[in-house]
């Protein structure tokens, strides 16, 4: 019984790391893709308006 519980806890731990790693990488990719575009849009909008309107 003790060996089985240890194997289950290790398996759950590794599974959590695996899922967490996939989710973390996916979120990092999404943020790296989205943030530059948002910054570029802000720079373009401020350049077009001549920094008159501050949002």
N, C-alpha and C positions, 0 to 999 in steps of 0.2 A: 504493500500500500504506500509506503513512504517513497519508494522508487518511482511509482506511477505518478504520484503527486508532484515530484520534482520534475519529471519529464513533461508533465502537463504545464507546469509553471514556466519552464524553460521554453517550451513550444509557444505558449501564449506570449511570452516576452519577445521572442524572435519575430513572431507574427506581428506584434505591435510595432516593433522597430521597422519591419519591412513596409507595413502600411503607412506608418508615419513618415518614412523616408520618401515613399512615392508621393504622398500628399504634399510634403514639404518641397520636393523638387518641382511638383506641378505648380504650387503657389509661387515659388521663386521665379519660375519661367513666366507665369502670368504677370507678376509684378514687374519683372524686367522688361516685358514686352509693352505693358500698358503705361508705365511711368514715363519713359522717354517720349512716347507719342503725346501724352498729356502736356509735358513740358514744352515740346515743340509747338503744340497748338497755342499754349499760353504765350510763348515768345512771338509767334506769328501774329496773334491777335493784338498784343501790346505794340508790336512794331507797326501794324496797320493803323491802329488808333492813335499812335504817337504818344502813348502813355498818358492819354487824357483821362480815360475811364479806368479807375482802379477797382477791380472786382475782388 
